[in-house]
Amino acid sequence: MSEAQAHPFSRLTPDAVLDALAALGLDVDGRLSALSSYENRVYLAHRHDEPPVVAKFYRPQRWSEAQIREEHRFALQLAEQEVPMVAPMVLRGDTLHHWQVDHETTFCLAVAPRRGGRQPDCDDPEVLTWLGRFLARLHVVGEQQDFAVRPELNLQTMGWDSHRAIQDSGLVDPACWPAWDMAARRALDAVQLAMSGYRPRHIRLHGDCHLGNVLWTPMDMPQGGPHFVDLDDARMGPAVQDLWMLVSTDSRDRGWQWACLIEGYEQMRPFDRAELAWVEPLRTLRIIHYSAWLARRVDDPAFAQHFPWFATPAYWDEQTRVLLDQAAACLAPPLQVI
């Protein structure tokens, strides 16, 4: 049996998905569609005489059950306080369920209502201002208590742990390793220096707030505007982590985009502008963490299809150049937004 066939996701057949949903009391009618998600497996399931639902089967051994339950409690808190968040449904008295596919494989799963949308237009100042208000509302709830078991975003967890994972993977071409290792160490040293002067307050975050993770519905529809459908990467960290990925890296646009985001944000919650000094360090950590994330996923059955370019010499050469640029960016004066 190949590694791809042996992976737990290879056992998650359409019949297994439908059986799991039927066992939760959902009257599924057999129509099932895989949705765009690589980290987990997510399906749109239709029901007889009821709206469709979205079923999420968590990647085994990524999060503990306690960590998933913290994600669910956060989502429910947001929904209860009327922050636009699609929370998991309570079925059989719980939001988290287990489905044993065979004697070797059991999945954690959750089910949520279907809620669609498109990527927001961040070239529109009004949209950015609204997104700022939306994220501030999320952070108002996020600061009400801390996560107890979900990870914290910091130099060790996102940076040095990722560096070690890449090194241990053996996936860096030996001819590329010295240059990449040097660039990564230089970048992480620059991150440490840039972060050492100031530590923002850490709160519960969405954690992975890029444009693909924010859905927008037209204003003429019920509940129009932005919403999240997933908190899979929720963790403790500075508020600016949920803002910087929405802003262009183009110097011609980032000034006014930051101004719009912060204008909306401060209508709901104060924004500490000193956190802007963490934008490039956080970007640097994300770059290294992403390479480590890929290195940990090479045995997934869908890996070759989605990431054929990973671990090639060209990939590591490009990453080396990017990290050297980021080392310089971390030490440059941060953007000033009035």
Residue pairs with C-beta under 8 A, 6 or more apart in sequence:
3 299
4 10
4 299
4 300
4 301
4 303
5 301
6 299
7 299
7 300
7 301
8 60
8 101
8 104
8 105
8 107
9 41
9 59
9 300
9 301
9 302
10 301
11 101
11 102
11 104
11 105
12 41
12 57
12 101
12 107
14 32
16 99
16 101
17 32
17 43
17 45
17 55
17 57
18 28
18 30
18 32
18 45
19 99
20 55
20 57
20 97
20 99
20 107
20 109
21 28
21 45
21 53
21 55
21 111
22 28
23 99
24 91
24 92
24 97
24 111
25 91
25 92
26 45
26 47
26 53
26 91
26 111
27 47
27 48
27 49
27 50
28 45
28 46
28 47
28 48
29 46
29 47
29 48
30 46
31 45
31 46
32 43
32 44
32 45
32 46
33 43
33 44
34 41
34 42
34 43
35 42
35 43
35 44
35 54
36 42
37 56
38 297
38 300
38 302
38 306
39 59
39 62
39 232
40 56
40 57
40 58
40 59
40 232
41 56
41 57
41 59
42 54
42 55
42 56
42 57
43 54
43 55
43 57
44 52
44 53
44 54
44 114
45 52
45 53
45 54
45 55
46 52
47 53
51 113
51 114
52 114
53 89
53 111
53 112
53 113
53 114
54 111
54 112
54 113
54 114
54 229
55 109
55 110
55 111
56 109
56 110
56 111
56 112
56 230
57 99
57 107
57 108
57 109
58 68
58 107
58 108
58 109
58 110
60 105
60 107
63 71
63 108
63 150
64 149
65 96
65 108
66 148
66 149
67 149
67 150
68 96
68 108
68 110
69 95
69 96
70 147
70 148
70 149
70 150
70 234
71 150
71 231
71 232
71 234
72 87
72 88
72 95
72 96
72 110
74 141
74 142
74 147
74 204
74 231
74 234
75 85
75 86
75 87
75 88
75 231
76 87
76 88
76 95
77 141
77 144
78 85
78 87
78 138
78 141
79 85
79 86
79 87
81 137
81 140
81 141
83 134
83 137
83 138
83 141
84 134
84 223
84 225
84 226
84 227
84 228
85 138
85 227
85 228
85 229
85 231
86 112
86 113
86 115
86 227
86 228
86 229
86 230
87 95
87 112
88 95
88 96
88 110
88 111
88 112
89 95
89 110
89 111
89 112
89 113
91 97
91 111
95 110
96 108
96 109
96 110
97 108
97 109
97 110
97 111
98 106
98 107
98 108
98 109
99 106
99 107
99 109
100 106
101 107
112 229
115 215
115 217
115 227
115 229
116 215
116 217
117 215
117 216
117 217
117 227
118 215
118 216
118 217
119 211
119 212
119 214
119 215
119 216
120 127
120 131
120 211
120 214
120 216
120 226
121 127
121 216
122 128
122 131
122 211
122 246
122 247
122 248
122 257
123 253
125 256
125 260
127 216
128 246
128 257
128 260
128 261
128 264
129 260
129 261
129 263
129 264
130 225
130 226
130 264
131 214
131 226
131 246
131 261
131 264
132 243
132 260
132 261
132 262
132 263
132 264
132 265
132 266
132 267
133 264
133 265
133 267
133 268
134 225
134 226
134 264
135 206
135 209
135 239
135 242
135 243
135 261
135 265
136 264
136 265
136 266
136 267
136 268
136 269
136 271
137 268
137 269
138 206
138 228
138 242
139 203
139 205
139 239
139 242
139 269
140 268
140 269
141 204
142 203
142 204
142 205
143 201
143 203
143 204
145 204
146 202
146 203
146 204
146 236
147 204
147 234
147 235
147 236
150 234
150 235
150 236
151 157
151 235
151 236
152 202
152 235
152 236
152 237
153 202
153 205
153 207
153 235
153 236
153 237
153 238
153 241
153 282
153 285
154 237
155 188
155 191
155 192
155 195
155 285
158 285
158 286
158 288
158 289
159 188
159 191
159 284
159 285
159 288
159 289
160 188
161 292
162 285
162 288
162 289
162 291
162 292
162 293
163 184
163 185
163 188
163 288
163 292
165 292
165 295
165 296
166 172
166 184
166 288
166 291
166 292
166 295
167 181
169 295
169 296
169 298
171 295
171 298
171 310
171 311
172 180
172 311
172 316
173 311
173 312
173 313
173 316
175 313
176 313
176 316
176 317
176 320
177 316
179 316
179 317
179 320
180 316
180 319
180 320
180 323
183 319
183 320
183 321
183 323
183 324
183 327
184 288
184 323
186 323
186 324
186 327
187 284
187 287
187 288
187 323
187 324
187 326
187 327
187 330
188 284
188 288
189 327
190 281
190 284
190 326
190 327
190 328
190 330
190 331
191 281
191 284
191 285
191 330
193 330
193 331
194 277
194 278
194 280
194 281
194 330
194 331
195 278
195 281
197 277
198 274
198 277
198 278
200 238
200 239
200 240
200 272
200 274
200 275
200 278
201 238
201 239
201 272
202 236
202 237
202 238
203 236
203 237
203 238
203 239
204 234
204 235
204 236
205 234
205 235
205 236
205 237
205 239
205 241
205 242
206 213
206 228
206 231
206 233
206 234
206 242
207 231
207 233
207 234
207 235
207 237
207 241
207 242
208 232
208 233
208 245
209 241
209 242
209 243
209 245
209 246
210 245
210 246
211 245
211 246
213 228
213 230
214 226
214 227
214 228
214 246
215 226
215 227
215 228
215 229
216 225
216 226
216 227
217 223
217 224
217 225
217 227
218 224
219 225
238 275
238 278
238 282
239 271
239 272
239 275
240 275
240 276
240 278
240 279
240 282
241 278
241 282
243 261
243 265
244 279
244 282
244 283
246 257
246 261
247 253
247 254
247 257
247 258
247 261
248 254
248 257
254 335
255 335
255 337
258 276
258 335
258 337
259 337
259 338
262 271
262 273
262 337
265 271
273 337
276 334
276 335
276 336
276 337
277 334
279 334
279 335
280 326
280 329
280 330
280 332
280 334
281 330
283 326
283 329
284 323
284 326
284 327
284 329
284 330
287 319
287 322
287 323
287 326
288 323
291 319
294 307
294 310
294 311
295 311
297 303
297 307
298 310
298 311
303 310
309 315
